[in-house]
Amino acid sequence: MIDIHRLQHAYKTVRRDLLAERVTEGHWVGELAASSVSTATAVSALSLVATNTKSETRAEACRDLAARGVEWLVWQQNEDGGWGDTDKNISNIATTMLVRAALELAGQQEQQAERIARADEYIEAGGAEEGVRARYGKDKTFAVPILTNYALAGLTSWKNVAPLPFELACLPFHQLSKVKLPVVSYAIPALVAIGQARYYHRKPLNPITLIARRAAIGRSLKVVERMQPESGGFLEAVPLTSFVIMSLASTCRDDHPIVDEGLQFLWSTAREDGSWPIDTNLATWVTSLSVGALSSATETVGALSCFEWLLQCQHTKTHPFTQAAPGGWGWTDLSGAVPDVDDTSAAMLALRSMNNSNSNSDNGRIVEAVAAGARWLLDVQNKDGGWPTFCRGWGTMPFDRSTVDLSAHAIRALGAWLDEFSEELQVECHGAIERGFAYLRKVQSSDGTWTPLWFGNQFHGAEENPVYGTARVLLAYRDRDMMDAPEARRGIRRLLELRTADGGWSGADDSNVHSTIEETAVVVEALLADRSEEGDVLEATTGGLMKLVEAVEQHRYRETAPIGFYFSKLWYYEKLYPIIFTAAALGRAVRKLAPPAVEAGEGSTGFTDYAAYESSLYYYEDASEGDAGDES
């Protein structure tokens, strides 16, 4: 049994708070967790520039900013001597080695002797260089940069740093997918800068390789210059930008324009406490998700005014970083964003929610933009029927191969707009959706789950998150009215088995690990689409739903968990995720269980009987302020 009044009040509270998180322009920006990875790599980059520059003014500015980063880092050390990616993460070998290198390059050997000794013990126990290689396997995208940073700090031999074929960056972009690069498609700047650092500090023995790489130094750097965005930050990512800066600075090119622009990016993204986030922000992503969450209780989102901003975020030119065609969306409106499948799908779904609420002229513009987005998604779909992150056909590296969370999202986005597309585009989208579902059926695990790429759980043995992935895939089945499909039923049954002891959900292996707001909310949203009325499904859905309601009533629903995966197993959390996910789940429950929803304006509740709704919440509004309330 669900107390409808409590449910309605909880939804109204979350909806109000989510709307309050908008910036003055009407969209959302959010806030990413401070990152030890980003802060450590920034400190290393700044320290190397300070060491190599001929300008004392520049050196002093870099040292001052690095000192602030060091001050933040030392207080993030865990009891085991290591560092996690955020203040909520357990230690890992990669982050600990990056922090250790940063402390060395910043000249902290005496001031932080005790912390360094503990870090060295942790690193030694974790296998040091071999531990990093084991963590990333054949993917050198992050392993080689870490070991490069370690070598630049004098903590390992350059023999332990694999050489990277930076000369290949001189090839036309469309040919790079055919040469089996040891890094993923987005890592070309690091391939060039780190590859040149390795070449500078330890020349290849093969004379042909030596000549080829010497000849490619200038040309490959020109490629990186063309890829560097106006902000100076590659992908708006502090680690990637810092690796480029430190590598070039170590080769006596601290005054190169790439370094100059990169330093400006570090200065502009540093926080008051001395830390850096993993990326500048996810503004486009969280805006799209917020609109979708707010539309969950209503057919439309009424007077929300961010559709114009969202349209402006669409990329309308071929992107210099990945050569992506026009039509896609990236994760932020900032210049370092790159079009990708997840953000394009989210933007298309958000615009679908807002489409019926605007003027006819606006609708025409929205449909035109979304049609371009649909064609972009169609062009990116891989031969296996799934969707990758950035580029079609790049291979088996993470973020280049097909993955279930992106594929399910693309299916939802294409399906939501079918009735607005031309007949020709409808036929293409239907075919793509069918191939997408065939891919999802093929890659479903034997236990019924689907494993996502962009989200994980640090308490899962493989740091994966089948709970999150399965819930997100089921939303594609929901949207296409296929929840009775055998694979969907298997997914639902497995989600029931993965409940935690406290009645919610977590992606951890151990059911005794406490559930999280984010994971519980995404599962509840998926289970609410089940129409079987099976007792155990209803019981689990009700239990999870009331757990979210209680979290709102107890002011716990803003508690974040580090379930976000950035590139190469880099953890993050985003302050808006628990609010957005809770709003989506509660809104869907309200739509299913409470009075019919209508178009919701800026200040409305989204219910037809507004007066009755308000009066039913009188007691609970008082209680939500920490007062027992006056029932009379």
ZAMARGU-4260 file (C-alpha; in steps of 0.2 Angstrom, whole numbers, plus 5000, padded with zeros to 4 digits):
<rodrens>
0) 5000/5000/5000 | 5006/5017/4996 | 5001/5033/5005 | 4996/5044/4990 | 4997/5060/5000
5) 5015/5056/5005 | 5020/5052/4988 | 5012/5068/4980 | 5020/5079/4993 | 5037/5070/4991
10) 5036/5073/4972 | 5031/5091/4974 | 5046/5094/4986 | 5058/5086/4974 | 5051/5095/4959
15) 5052/5112/4968 | 5070/5109/4973 | 5075/5103/4955 | 5067/5119/4948 | 5077/5129/4961
20) 5093/5122/4954 | 5092/5131/4938 | 5103/5145/4934 | 5096/5162/4929 | 5096/5158/4911
25) 5084/5144/4914 | 5094/5128/4912 | 5104/5118/4924 | 5123/5117/4926 | 5125/5105/4942
30) 5141/5102/4951 | 5154/5088/4949 | 5163/5081/4963 | 5181/5088/4967 | 5193/5075/4960
35) 5209/5069/4966 | 5214/5063/4949 | 5211/5081/4941 | 5219/5090/4956 | 5235/5079/4956
40) 5237/5080/4937 | 5235/5099/4937 | 5248/5100/4951 | 5260/5090/4941 | 5257/5100/4925
45) 5259/5117/4935 | 5274/5111/4944 | 5283/5106/4928 | 5279/5122/4919 | 5286/5131/4935
50) 5302/5121/4934 | 5305/5124/4915 | 5299/5141/4912 | 5311/5156/4910 | 5298/5168/4917
55) 5299/5170/4936 | 5282/5178/4936 | 5274/5163/4927 | 5284/5151/4938 | 5277/5159/4954
60) 5259/5159/4948 | 5260/5141/4944 | 5268/5137/4960 | 5255/5146/4970 | 5241/5137/4961
65) 5250/5120/4963 | 5252/5124/4982 | 5233/5126/4984 | 5231/5109/4975 | 5243/5101/4986
70) 5235/5108/5002 | 5218/5100/4996 | 5226/5084/4991 | 5234/5080/5007 | 5218/5080/5017
75) 5210/5067/5005 | 5222/5053/5009 | 5213/5038/5015 | 5218/5028/5031 | 5226/5014/5020
80) 5238/5027/5013 | 5230/5028/4996 | 5218/5040/4987 | 5201/5038/4979 | 5195/5048/4964
85) 5183/5058/4976 | 5181/5060/4994 | 5168/5046/4993 | 5179/5033/4984 | 5190/5019/4991
90) 5208/5020/4986 | 5215/5014/4970 | 5232/5012/4963 | 5230/5024/4948 | 5224/5039/4958
95) 5237/5036/4972 | 5251/5035/4960 | 5246/5051/4952 | 5245/5060/4969 | 5262/5053/4973
100) 5269/5060/4957 | 5261/5077/4961 | 5268/5078/4978 | 5286/5074/4971 | 5285/5086/4957
105) 5278/5100/4969 | 5293/5097/4980 | 5284/5091/4995 | 5296/5077/5000 | 5300/5085/5017
110) 5284/5093/5021 | 5273/5078/5017 | 5286/5064/5022 | 5274/5054/5032 | 5260/5054/5020
115) 5272/5050/5006 | 5279/5035/5015 | 5261/5029/5018 | 5257/5031/5000 | 5273/5022/4994
120) 5268/5007/5005 | 5250/5007/4997 | 5258/5008/4980 | 5270/4994/4983 | 5257/4983/4990
125) 5246/4987/4974 | 5260/4982/4962 | 5265/4999/4957 | 5268/4999/4938 | 5261/4981/4935
130) 5246/4986/4946 | 5242/5000/4934 | 5244/4989/4919 | 5233/4976/4926 | 5219/4989/4930
135) 5218/4995/4912 | 5223/4979/4902 | 5226/4982/4884 | 5219/4999/4884 | 5234/5011/4886
140) 5223/5027/4886 | 5226/5030/4904 | 5239/5018/4909 | 5253/5026/4899 | 5249/5044/4905
145) 5249/5038/4923 | 5266/5030/4920 | 5272/5045/4911 | 5268/5056/4925 | 5277/5044/4937
150) 5292/5044/4926 | 5292/5063/4925 | 5292/5064/4944 | 5308/5052/4943 | 5298/5038/4952
155) 5300/5025/4938 | 5311/5022/4923 | 5306/5027/4906 | 5308/5009/4901 | 5292/5006/4910
160) 5282/5019/4899 | 5276/5011/4883 | 5280/5022/4867 | 5265/5028/4858 | 5265/5030/4839
165) 5261/5049/4839 | 5266/5050/4821 | 5250/5041/4816 | 5240/5057/4822 | 5246/5064/4805
170) 5235/5052/4795 | 5218/5058/4790 | 5206/5055/4804 | 5195/5043/4794 | 5210/5031/4793
175) 5214/5031/4811 | 5200/5019/4815 | 5209/5006/4803 | 5226/5007/4811 | 5222/4999/4828
180) 5228/5013/4839 | 5232/5008/4857 | 5221/5022/4864 | 5203/5027/4861 | 5197/5039/4848
185) 5196/5054/4860 | 5214/5053/4866 | 5223/5059/4851 | 5230/5075/4861 | 5237/5063/4874
190) 5244/5051/4861 | 5254/5065/4853 | 5260/5074/4868 | 5264/5059/4879 | 5271/5050/4864
195) 5283/5065/4861 | 5288/5065/4879 | 5292/5047/4879 | 5302/5050/4862 | 5311/5065/4870
200) 5316/5056/4886 | 5320/5039/4879 | 5323/5038/4860 | 5318/5022/4850 | 5332/5010/4846
205) 5324/5006/4828 | 5332/5019/4816 | 5317/5019/4805 | 5305/5023/4820 | 5317/5036/4826
210) 5317/5045/4809 | 5298/5043/4807 | 5294/5051/4824 | 5307/5065/4823 | 5299/5070/4806
215) 5281/5069/4814 | 5285/5080/4829 | 5279/5097/4821 | 5265/5090/4810 | 5257/5080/4824
220) 5258/5095/4836 | 5248/5105/4823 | 5235/5092/4823 | 5233/5094/4842 | 5233/5113/4840
225) 5218/5111/4828 | 5209/5100/4841 | 5211/5112/4856 | 5195/5121/4859 | 5193/5139/4863
230) 5193/5136/4882 | 5210/5128/4881 | 5203/5112/4889 | 5203/5096/4879 | 5185/5089/4881
235) 5184/5101/4896 | 5194/5088/4905 | 5207/5093/4918 | 5217/5076/4917 | 5218/5075/4898
240) 5223/5094/4897 | 5236/5092/4911 | 5244/5077/4903 | 5246/5087/4887 | 5254/5102/4897
245) 5266/5092/4908 | 5272/5081/4893 | 5276/5097/4882 | 5283/5106/4897 | 5295/5092/4901
250) 5302/5093/4883 | 5306/5112/4885 | 5291/5118/4876 | 5283/5126/4891 | 5280/5142/4880
255) 5271/5132/4866 | 5253/5140/4862 | 5245/5123/4867 | 5253/5125/4884 | 5248/5143/4886
260) 5230/5139/4882 | 5230/5124/4893 | 5236/5134/4908 | 5222/5147/4905 | 5210/5132/4906
265) 5218/5126/4923 | 5217/5144/4930 | 5199/5146/4925 | 5193/5129/4932 | 5202/5129/4948
270) 5190/5130/4963 | 5192/5141/4979 | 5197/5126/4989 | 5211/5121/4978 | 5203/5107/4969
275) 5198/5103/4951 | 5183/5093/4945 | 5185/5079/4933 | 5176/5090/4919 | 5170/5108/4919
280) 5152/5103/4920 | 5139/5092/4912 | 5126/5106/4909 | 5118/5100/4893 | 5117/5082/4900
285) 5109/5087/4917 | 5098/5099/4908 | 5091/5086/4897 | 5089/5074/4911 | 5080/5087/4922
290) 5068/5091/4908 | 5064/5072/4906 | 5062/5070/4925 | 5050/5084/4926 | 5040/5077/4912
295) 5038/5060/4920 | 5022/5066/4930 | 5015/5076/4915 | 5013/5074/4896 | 5023/5090/4894
300) 5034/5102/4904 | 5024/5117/4900 | 5033/5134/4903 | 5050/5128/4905 | 5061/5140/4895
305) 5077/5131/4892 | 5072/5123/4875 | 5080/5138/4866 | 5096/5135/4875 | 5096/5117/4872
310) 5094/5120/4853 | 5109/5131/4854 | 5119/5117/4861 | 5117/5107/4846 | 5133/5105/4835
315) 5130/5112/4818 | 5147/5110/4810 | 5159/5096/4808 | 5168/5094/4825 | 5187/5097/4824
320) 5191/5084/4838 | 5182/5068/4831 | 5177/5074/4814 | 5159/5071/4820 | 5146/5076/4808
325) 5134/5090/4812 | 5118/5086/4822 | 5124/5079/4838 | 5124/5086/4856 | 5139/5086/4868
330) 5138/5085/4887 | 5140/5104/4890 | 5138/5120/4881 | 5156/5124/4883 | 5168/5124/4868
335) 5177/5108/4874 | 5162/5097/4872 | 5161/5084/4858 | 5145/5076/4851 | 5141/5059/4858
340) 5127/5047/4858 | 5121/5048/4876 | 5119/5067/4876 | 5111/5068/4859 | 5098/5055/4864
345) 5095/5064/4880 | 5093/5081/4871 | 5081/5073/4859 | 5070/5066/4873 | 5070/5082/4882
350) 5065/5092/4866 | 5051/5079/4864 | 5044/5083/4881 | 5045/5102/4877 | 5039/5101/4859
355) 5020/5102/4862 | 5022/5116/4874 | 5028/5129/4862 | 5022/5139/4847 | 5020/5131/4830
360) 5035/5141/4824 | 5045/5134/4838 | 5039/5116/4835 | 5045/5117/4817 | 5063/5122/4823
365) 5063/5109/4836 | 5058/5095/4823 | 5071/5101/4811 | 5084/5100/4824 | 5079/5083/4831
370) 5078/5076/4813 | 5096/5081/4811 | 5100/5073/4828 | 5091/5057/4822 | 5102/5056/4806
375) 5117/5059/4817 | 5112/5044/4828 | 5109/5033/4812 | 5126/5037/4805 | 5135/5032/4821
380) 5126/5016/4824 | 5139/5001/4823 | 5137/4986/4812 | 5133/4975/4827 | 5117/4986/4830
385) 5123/4995/4845 | 5129/5012/4848 | 5146/5018/4853 | 5150/5034/4862 | 5158/5045/4849
390) 5163/5037/4833 | 5157/5023/4823 | 5168/5008/4819 | 5183/5012/4829 | 5186/4995/4837
395) 5185/4986/4854 | 5192/4999/4865 | 5180/5006/4879 | 5170/5021/4873 | 5172/5016/4855
400) 5163/4999/4855 | 5144/4997/4856 | 5137/4998/4874 | 5120/4994/4881 | 5116/5010/4890
405) 5119/5021/4875 | 5110/5009/4863 | 5095/5009/4874 | 5095/5028/4875 | 5097/5030/4856
410) 5082/5018/4854 | 5071/5028/4865 | 5076/5045/4857 | 5073/5038/4839 | 5056/5030/4844
415) 5050/5046/4853 | 5050/5056/4837 | 5044/5043/4824 | 5027/5052/4821 | 5036/5068/4817
420) 5048/5062/4805 | 5047/5060/4786 | 5041/5043/4779 | 5059/5040/4773 | 5067/5044/4790
425) 5054/5034/4799 | 5059/5019/4789 | 5077/5021/4793 | 5073/5024/4812 | 5062/5008/4813
430) 5077/4998/4805 | 5089/5005/4817 | 5078/5002/4832 | 5075/4984/4827 | 5094/4981/4825
435) 5097/4990/4842 | 5085/4978/4851 | 5094/4963/4842 | 5110/4970/4849 | 5102/4971/4867
440) 5096/4954/4866 | 5113/4947/4860 | 5123/4955/4874 | 5111/4952/4889 | 5121/4943/4902
445) 5115/4925/4906 | 5109/4931/4923 | 5097/4943/4915 | 5107/4959/4917 | 5114/4972/4906
450) 5131/4981/4910 | 5133/4999/4906 | 5148/5009/4901 | 5146/5026/4909 | 5141/5020/4927
455) 5149/5008/4939 | 5149/5004/4958 | 5165/5003/4967 | 5159/4989/4978 | 5156/4978/4963
460) 5170/4965/4960 | 5173/4972/4942 | 5168/4990/4946 | 5153/4988/4935 | 5135/4992/4938
465) 5122/4979/4931 | 5108/4986/4942 | 5110/5003/4934 | 5112/4996/4916 | 5098/4984/4917
470) 5086/4998/4923 | 5091/5010/4909 | 5089/4996/4896 | 5072/4992/4903 | 5066/5010/4899
475) 5069/5007/4881 | 5057/4991/4882 | 5045/5002/4892 | 5045/5016/4879 | 5042/5003/4865
480) 5028/4994/4874 | 5039/4978/4875 | 5040/4975/4894 | 5033/4958/4891 | 5047/4952/4880
485) 5057/4937/4887 | 5073/4947/4889 | 5064/4961/4898 | 5056/4949/4910 | 5073/4941/4914
490) 5080/4958/4918 | 5065/4962/4930 | 5067/4946/4939 | 5086/4949/4941 | 5083/4966/4948
495) 5071/4959/4961 | 5085/4947/4966 | 5098/4961/4967 | 5088/4971/4981 | 5099/4976/4996
500) 5095/4971/5013 | 5087/4988/5017 | 5075/4987/5003 | 5083/4998/4990 | 5096/4994/4977
505) 5114/4996/4975 | 5126/4990/4961 | 5137/4981/4974 | 5140/4963/4974 | 5135/4962/4993
510) 5117/4964/4997 | 5122/4971/5014 | 5129/4986/5006 | 5117/5001/5009 | 5107/5006/4994
515) 5109/5023/4986 | 5096/5036/4981 | 5102/5035/4963 | 5102/5017/4960 | 5085/5014/4969
520) 5077/5028/4959 | 5082/5021/4942 | 5076/5004/4947 | 5060/5010/4953 | 5057/5020/4938
525) 5059/5005/4927 | 5049/4993/4938 | 5034/5005/4938 | 5032/5001/4919 | 5029/4983/4923
530) 5011/4978/4920 | 5011/4960/4926 | 5004/4964/4943 | 5015/4950/4950 | 5015/4951/4969
535) 5034/4951/4971 | 5036/4964/4958 | 5023/4975/4966 | 5031/4972/4983 | 5048/4977/4977
540) 5042/4992/4968 | 5032/4998/4983 | 5046/4996/4995 | 5058/5005/4984 | 5046/5019/4981
545) 5042/5022/4999 | 5061/5021/5003 | 5063/5036/4991 | 5048/5045/4999 | 5056/5043/5016
550) 5072/5049/5010 | 5063/5065/5004 | 5054/5067/5021 | 5070/5064/5030 | 5080/5077/5019
555) 5092/5063/5013 | 5087/5062/4995 | 5101/5074/4990 | 5114/5061/4996 | 5126/5057/4982
560) 5135/5041/4978 | 5150/5040/4966 | 5142/5029/4953 | 5147/5040/4938 | 5161/5033/4927
565) 5171/5046/4917 | 5184/5040/4905 | 5195/5026/4909 | 5187/5021/4926 | 5188/5038/4933
570) 5174/5040/4946 | 5164/5055/4949 | 5147/5060/4957 | 5136/5074/4952 | 5125/5084/4965
575) 5110/5084/4953 | 5109/5065/4950 | 5100/5060/4966 | 5088/5074/4964 | 5085/5071/4945
580) 5083/5052/4947 | 5071/5054/4962 | 5060/5066/4953 | 5059/5054/4938 | 5054/5040/4949
585) 5042/5049/4960 | 5034/5058/4945 | 5032/5042/4936 | 5023/5035/4952 | 5012/5050/4953
590) 5007/5048/4935 | 5003/5030/4938 | 4995/5031/4955 | 4988/5048/4958 | 4975/5059/4949
595) 4978/5062/4930 | 4993/5074/4926 | 4990/5089/4915 | 5002/5101/4907 | 5013/5108/4921
600) 5019/5126/4921 | 5033/5134/4930 | 5024/5134/4947 | 5011/5121/4945 | 5010/5104/4953
605) 5005/5095/4937 | 4988/5089/4944 | 4970/5092/4938 | 4962/5095/4956 | 4974/5109/4962
610) 4964/5114/4977 | 4961/5097/4983 | 4980/5093/4980 | 4986/5108/4990 | 4974/5105/5005
615) 4980/5086/5005 | 4998/5092/5007 | 4994/5105/5021 | 5000/5094/5035 | 5015/5087/5026
620) 5022/5104/5021 | 5023/5109/5039 | 5031/5093/5043 | 5044/5095/5029 | 5050/5110/5038
625) 5055/5100/5053 | 5039/5105/5062 | 5027/5091/5068 | 5013/5102/5060 | 4995/5106/5065
630) 4984/5093/5059 | 4969/5104/5061
</rodrens>
